[in-house]
Amino acid sequence: MQHIYSTWRSEYIGRDKRDEGCAFCLALEEQDSSDNLIFHRGESCFVILNLFPYTSGHLMVVPYIHTNQFSDLPAETLNEMILLVQKAVRVMEEVYHPQGFNIGLNLGSAAGAGIAAHLHMHVVPRWQGDANFMSVIGQTRVMPEDLGQTYQRLSEAWQADSSK
C-alpha cells in the first residue's frame, strides 16, 4: 500500500491542477480504496482521509452536494455530517486514543479552506505536544504511519463499529 500511496501522492503534487475539477468529486468517481482514500459512503455524505494530514487519522466528512455555501445543505445532509463526525470520533478514540480533537469547517479560502469550492468538515485527532518543532519551525510534518496504514486501520474499525 505504501508504494501505491507514494506514487499517487507524487502524481498529485506534480500534476497541472488548473481546470482539473474538484478533488472530492473526482474521488467519488473512483471505487473506495486506499487509492482514493474514501472508506465510507453514506446517504448524503462520505468519509475520506486527508491527503495531507495534520496528524495520523485526520479525516474529512464531505457532502455529495458540490457547494461552498453552508446554507445550501439540507437538514438531512447536515444531520448526517454530524452523525458521521460523531462516529469518526468514536472510531478514532478506539484506534488512536487521542487526548483531544479539532473538529470544524473552513468556509472559503480566506478561512483556510484548501478545497474552497466543496465544503467539508475536518476531524483531527490531537495529542499533547503533537505540534512539535518540525511543524512549527521546519514547516514539515512527521507522521507515525503512512496513509495506507491509516486507511486500513480506520476502515476496519469503521466497519466493526456497530453504533450508527
BELSULRA-V254128 format. One record per residue. N is the residue number from 0. PHI is phi in whole degrees, 0 to 359 (* if undefined). Layout:
n = {N;N}
phi = {PHI;PHI}
//
This chain:
n = {0;1;2;3;4;5;6;7;8;9;10;11;12;13;14;15;16;17;18;19;20;21;22;23;24;25;26;27;28;29;30;31;32;33;34;35;36;37;38;39;40;41;42;43;44;45;46;47;48;49;50;51;52;53;54;55;56;57;58;59;60;61;62;63;64;65;66;67;68;69;70;71;72;73;74;75;76;77;78;79;80;81;82;83;84;85;86;87;88;89;90;91;92;93;94;95;96;97;98;99;100;101;102;103;104;105;106;107;108;109;110;111;112;113;114;115;116;117;118;119;120;121;122;123;124;125;126;127;128;129;130;131;132;133;134;135;136;137;138;139;140;141;142;143;144;145;146;147;148;149;150;151;152;153;154;155;156;157;158;159;160;161;162;163}
phi = {*;299;296;301;299;298;296;297;296;298;295;297;291;275;280;277;273;293;56;272;110;284;300;291;295;294;297;297;285;263;287;299;187;291;286;256;72;275;236;205;238;258;290;229;216;228;242;222;287;283;296;236;289;281;215;298;97;301;230;225;255;234;288;295;296;278;207;250;255;302;291;283;278;292;305;297;291;300;298;295;303;293;295;290;297;301;293;300;297;299;294;292;298;286;278;248;53;291;267;184;218;253;228;176;246;249;269;95;294;295;269;102;292;285;239;289;284;227;297;200;252;272;232;239;290;227;228;304;79;286;264;274;299;299;287;285;266;275;49;228;259;251;253;287;211;277;297;299;292;300;303;301;296;287;293;294;293;297;294;283;290;273;286;304}
//
